[in-house]
C-alpha cells in the first residue's frame, strides 16, 4: 500500500475520542519518546556509519604490489639539471602509492629491469614517451637488489619534458646545443642554444621540407628515430638572416644584424645545388662536409676581407 494511502477494499478508521463514563485516553507519551529515541538512535547509527566510512578510507592504502609497472608512482620528481641530455645520470627512487604524500612522479613506461647497486649510474632514456620528464631507477624497497629503469613524468609542474623546457626526451619544440659530440638539450629560454628541433624521424628524407635547414644525428644505435630536423633560429642560419664576414671564422658562420656594417651578405636560400638558388642571389657558399643542404645562397651587401685582399692582388 502506498505510504499514507489506503489499500483497495479497506475502510479508513477514525481515531477514538474516548467513551462516556470512562476516563479519557492518555496521550501515548512513551510511544512518542520511543519514536524520538528511535529517530535519535538512527542519527547516531548514521553518524557511526559515516565515521566508520571515514576510517576505512583513511586507513585504506593504494600501495602497489608485484613488479614496477606503468601508472605506478615513485617518491622522486625530476627537475632540470645543467647536465640534462639524452644520456644523463638518473636518480634512484622507491615505488610508493599514488595517493601517498610521498608520491612525486608517475611511471609512464618501464624500459628494462635488472639487479645491482644504486648510485652513479646512467642509462639512455631512448624509447620514453615524448612528454616524459626523464628517467629513474626504481626499487620496491630500499634493500631490494632488483630494480626497474623507467620513464617518469612529474605529478606536478614544472615539467622539464615539455617542449622547449630543456629536459626529458629530445623532441619537436626542444632546443639543442651546437656541440659536435653530443646534441645536449638546453632550455629554449637560454641564450646559447644552437638549433630548434621541428621533427624527430628515422631518416633524413623524412625531415619536413622546406622548413628543415640542418640535421643533427643521435649516435645511439638503438634509437629508432636518430635524426633531429632543425629549423631556422638560434645558431642555424636561414633565409632572411645576414652573416658576418666568414673569411677567418673558425667557429662557423655567425649571424649579424642586417643593418650593421658587420653584415656582409644576406641569405636568400639554403638548397642542395647552386642551380636551385633564388634569382636575387649573386653568390653562394658551399659546405665542405656532408650536410643536409650544402649550398647557402647569398646576396652580397659589402665586400669581405677576402674580396679586398683579392682586389689588392689584382692592382
C-alpha positions as CSV (number, residue, x, y, z in Angstrom):
1,X,0.0,0.0,0.0
2,X,1.4,3.4,-0.9
3,X,2.7,5.4,2.2
4,X,-0.2,7.3,3.8
5,X,-2.8,5.8,1.4
6,X,-5.5,3.1,1.6
7,X,-5.5,-0.3,0.1
8,X,-8.4,-1.5,-2.1
9,X,-11.5,-2.8,-0.1
10,X,-10.2,-1.3,3.2
11,X,-12.0,1.1,5.4
12,X,-10.4,4.1,7.0
13,X,-10.5,4.1,10.8
14,X,-11.2,7.2,12.8
15,X,-9.2,8.0,15.9
16,X,-11.0,7.2,19.2
17,X,-12.3,10.2,21.2
18,X,-12.9,8.1,24.3
19,X,-16.2,6.5,25.7
20,X,-18.7,8.1,28.2
21,X,-18.1,7.1,31.9
22,X,-14.6,6.2,31.2
23,X,-11.6,8.4,31.8
24,X,-10.3,10.0,28.7
25,X,-7.3,8.2,26.9
26,X,-3.9,9.5,27.9
27,X,-1.6,10.7,25.2
28,X,0.9,7.9,24.5
29,X,3.9,9.9,25.6
30,X,6.1,6.8,26.0
31,X,5.4,5.9,22.4
32,X,6.4,9.4,21.3
33,X,9.5,9.2,23.4
34,X,10.3,5.8,21.9
35,X,9.8,7.2,18.4
36,X,12.1,10.2,19.3
37,X,14.7,7.8,20.7
38,X,14.5,5.6,17.6
39,X,15.0,8.7,15.5
40,X,17.9,9.9,17.6
41,X,19.3,6.4,17.5
42,X,19.0,6.3,13.7
43,X,21.0,9.6,13.7
44,X,23.6,8.1,15.9
45,X,23.8,5.0,13.7
46,X,24.2,7.2,10.7
47,X,27.0,9.2,12.3
48,X,28.7,6.0,13.4
49,X,28.4,4.6,9.8
50,X,29.9,7.8,8.4
51,X,32.7,7.7,10.9
52,X,33.4,4.1,10.0
53,X,33.5,5.0,6.3
54,X,36.0,7.8,7.1
55,X,38.2,5.4,9.0
56,X,38.0,2.9,6.2
57,X,39.0,5.5,3.6
58,X,41.8,6.9,5.7
59,X,43.2,3.6,6.7
60,X,42.9,2.3,3.1
61,X,46.1,2.0,1.0
62,X,46.9,2.0,-2.7
63,X,50.4,0.7,-2.1
64,X,51.1,-1.4,-5.2
65,X,52.5,-4.9,-5.2
66,X,54.3,-7.1,-7.7
67,X,56.7,-5.7,-10.4
68,X,57.0,-2.0,-11.1
69,X,54.6,-1.0,-13.9
70,X,53.4,2.0,-15.8
71,X,50.9,4.3,-14.0
72,X,52.5,3.5,-10.6
73,X,54.2,6.3,-8.6
74,X,57.7,7.0,-7.2
75,X,59.0,9.2,-4.4
76,X,61.2,11.4,-6.6
77,X,60.4,14.2,-9.0
78,X,62.7,15.0,-12.0
79,X,63.9,18.6,-12.2
80,X,66.2,20.2,-14.8
81,X,69.9,20.0,-14.2
82,X,72.8,21.6,-16.0
83,X,73.9,18.2,-17.4
84,X,70.5,17.4,-18.9
85,X,70.8,15.4,-22.1
86,X,69.6,12.3,-23.8
87,X,72.2,10.2,-21.8
88,X,72.2,11.5,-18.3
89,X,72.6,10.5,-14.7
90,X,69.3,9.5,-13.2
91,X,68.0,9.4,-9.6
92,X,67.3,6.2,-7.6
93,X,63.7,6.1,-6.3
94,X,61.3,4.0,-4.3
95,X,57.9,3.0,-5.5
96,X,55.0,4.4,-3.4
97,X,51.3,4.6,-3.6
98,X,50.0,7.3,-5.9
99,X,47.7,8.6,-3.0
100,X,50.7,8.8,-0.7
101,X,52.1,12.2,0.4
102,X,55.5,10.9,-0.8
103,X,54.3,10.4,-4.4
104,X,56.2,12.8,-6.7
105,X,56.3,11.2,-10.1
106,X,54.3,8.7,-12.2
107,X,55.9,5.9,-14.3
108,X,55.0,6.3,-17.9
109,X,56.9,3.3,-19.3
110,X,59.2,0.5,-18.0
111,X,62.3,0.2,-20.1
112,X,64.2,-2.6,-18.5
113,X,64.9,-4.5,-15.3
114,X,68.0,-5.8,-13.6
115,X,69.9,-6.3,-10.4
116,X,72.7,-4.4,-8.9
117,X,73.8,-1.4,-6.8
118,X,72.3,2.0,-6.9
119,X,74.2,5.3,-7.5
120,X,76.5,6.8,-10.1
121,X,74.8,5.0,-13.0
122,X,73.5,6.3,-16.3
123,X,71.1,4.9,-18.9
124,X,69.7,6.0,-22.2
125,X,66.1,7.2,-22.0
126,X,65.5,6.4,-25.7
127,X,62.1,5.0,-26.2
128,X,60.4,7.1,-23.5
129,X,57.2,8.9,-24.4
130,X,57.8,12.4,-25.6
131,X,56.2,14.0,-22.6
132,X,58.4,12.2,-20.1
133,X,60.4,14.4,-17.7
134,X,63.2,11.9,-17.6
135,X,64.2,8.5,-16.2
136,X,64.7,6.9,-12.8
137,X,65.9,3.6,-11.4
138,X,63.2,2.3,-9.1
139,X,63.1,-0.3,-6.4
140,X,60.1,-1.6,-4.4
141,X,62.1,-1.4,-1.2
142,X,65.4,0.1,-0.1
143,X,67.1,-3.3,0.3
144,X,65.7,-5.0,-2.8
145,X,68.5,-5.9,-5.2
146,X,66.1,-5.8,-8.2
147,X,65.5,-2.5,-10.0
148,X,63.5,-1.2,-12.9
149,X,64.7,1.6,-15.2
150,X,61.6,3.6,-16.0
151,X,60.4,6.8,-17.8
152,X,58.8,9.3,-15.4
153,X,56.5,12.4,-15.6
154,X,56.2,14.6,-12.5
155,X,52.8,14.6,-10.9
156,X,53.0,18.4,-10.6
157,X,54.8,21.0,-12.8
158,X,57.1,22.3,-13.8
159,X,57.7,19.6,-16.4
160,X,61.3,19.6,-17.9
161,X,60.0,17.2,-20.6
162,X,57.5,19.7,-22.1
163,X,58.7,21.3,-25.4
164,X,61.4,23.9,-25.0
165,X,61.9,23.3,-21.3
166,X,65.3,21.7,-21.6
167,X,64.9,18.2,-20.2
168,X,63.5,14.7,-20.9
169,X,63.4,13.2,-24.3
170,X,64.6,15.5,-27.2
171,X,61.6,16.1,-29.5
172,X,59.8,18.7,-31.6
173,X,60.0,22.2,-29.9
174,X,63.1,21.4,-28.0
175,X,66.4,23.2,-28.4
176,X,69.9,21.7,-28.5
177,X,73.5,22.8,-28.2
178,X,75.9,23.1,-31.1
179,X,78.4,20.5,-29.6
180,X,79.7,18.1,-32.2
181,X,79.9,15.0,-29.9
182,X,76.6,15.4,-28.1
183,X,73.4,17.1,-29.0
184,X,72.7,18.3,-25.5
185,X,69.3,19.7,-24.8
186,X,69.0,23.2,-23.5
187,X,66.1,25.3,-22.4
188,X,64.9,27.4,-25.3
189,X,64.8,30.4,-22.9
190,X,68.6,30.3,-22.6
191,X,70.8,32.4,-24.9
192,X,73.2,29.7,-26.0
193,X,71.1,27.1,-27.8
194,X,72.1,26.3,-31.4
195,X,69.1,24.7,-33.1
196,X,65.4,24.1,-32.5
197,X,64.0,20.6,-33.4
198,X,61.0,20.7,-35.7
199,X,60.8,16.9,-36.2
200,X,62.4,13.7,-35.0
201,X,62.5,11.0,-37.7
202,X,64.1,7.7,-38.7
203,X,65.8,9.0,-41.9
204,X,66.8,12.4,-43.4
205,X,64.3,12.1,-46.2
206,X,61.5,12.3,-43.6
207,X,62.5,15.7,-42.4
208,X,59.9,18.3,-43.3
209,X,60.8,20.4,-46.4
210,X,61.5,23.3,-46.9
211,X,61.5,24.2,-43.2
212,X,64.5,21.9,-42.3
213,X,67.8,23.8,-42.6
214,X,70.1,21.3,-40.9
215,X,70.0,18.0,-39.2
216,X,71.7,16.5,-36.1
217,X,72.2,12.8,-35.5
218,X,71.9,10.8,-32.4
219,X,74.7,8.3,-32.3
220,X,72.8,5.7,-30.3
221,X,72.5,2.5,-32.5
222,X,69.2,1.5,-30.7
223,X,67.4,4.8,-31.4
224,X,64.6,4.2,-33.9
225,X,64.4,8.0,-34.6
226,X,68.0,9.2,-34.6
227,X,67.6,12.2,-36.9
228,X,66.8,15.6,-35.4
229,X,65.5,18.0,-38.0
230,X,66.4,21.6,-37.2
231,X,64.6,24.7,-38.4
232,X,65.9,28.3,-38.7
233,X,66.6,30.1,-35.4
234,X,69.3,30.2,-32.8
235,X,72.6,29.5,-34.4
236,X,71.1,27.9,-37.5
237,X,71.3,30.3,-40.4
238,X,68.2,30.5,-42.7
239,X,66.7,32.7,-45.4
240,X,66.4,36.3,-44.3
241,X,69.4,36.1,-41.9
242,X,72.5,38.1,-42.5
243,X,76.0,36.8,-41.8
244,X,79.3,38.3,-40.7
245,X,82.5,38.0,-42.8
246,X,83.3,34.3,-42.9
247,X,86.9,34.8,-44.2
248,X,88.6,33.9,-40.9
249,X,85.8,32.4,-39.0
250,X,86.9,29.2,-37.2
251,X,83.7,28.6,-35.4
252,X,81.3,28.5,-38.3
253,X,79.1,31.2,-39.7
254,X,77.9,33.9,-37.3
255,X,74.7,35.9,-37.7
256,X,74.8,39.7,-37.9
257,X,72.2,42.5,-37.8
258,X,71.4,43.2,-41.4
259,X,71.5,47.0,-40.6
260,X,75.0,46.7,-39.1
261,X,78.2,47.2,-41.0
262,X,79.4,43.8,-39.9
263,X,76.9,42.1,-42.2
264,X,78.5,41.2,-45.5
265,X,75.7,39.1,-47.0
266,X,72.0,38.2,-46.7
267,X,70.9,34.6,-47.0
268,X,68.4,34.1,-49.8
269,X,68.1,30.3,-49.6
270,X,69.5,27.0,-48.5
271,X,69.4,24.3,-51.2
272,X,71.1,21.2,-52.4
273,X,72.6,22.6,-55.7
274,X,73.6,26.1,-56.7
275,X,71.2,25.9,-59.6
276,X,68.3,26.0,-57.1
277,X,69.4,29.4,-55.7
278,X,66.7,32.2,-56.0
279,X,67.1,34.7,-58.8
280,X,68.1,37.5,-56.4
281,X,71.2,35.6,-55.3
282,X,74.6,36.9,-56.6
283,X,76.9,34.5,-54.7
284,X,76.8,31.3,-52.7
285,X,78.8,29.3,-50.1
286,X,79.2,25.6,-50.2
287,X,79.8,23.4,-47.1
288,X,82.9,21.3,-47.3
289,X,81.5,18.4,-45.2
290,X,78.4,16.3,-45.9
291,X,75.4,18.4,-44.8
292,X,71.7,18.3,-45.3
293,X,71.6,21.4,-47.5
294,X,75.2,22.1,-48.6
295,X,74.5,25.3,-50.7
296,X,73.8,28.6,-49.0
297,X,72.6,31.2,-51.5
298,X,73.6,34.8,-50.8
299,X,73.0,38.4,-51.8
300,X,76.2,40.3,-51.0
301,X,75.9,43.6,-49.1
302,X,79.5,44.6,-48.9
303,X,83.0,43.2,-49.7
304,X,84.5,40.6,-47.4
305,X,88.1,40.7,-46.3
306,X,88.9,38.1,-48.8
307,X,87.4,40.2,-51.6
308,X,89.6,43.2,-50.5
309,X,92.7,41.0,-50.4
310,X,92.0,39.7,-53.9
311,X,91.5,43.2,-55.2
312,X,94.9,44.3,-53.8
313,X,96.4,41.3,-55.6
314,X,94.9,42.4,-58.9
315,X,96.3,46.0,-58.7
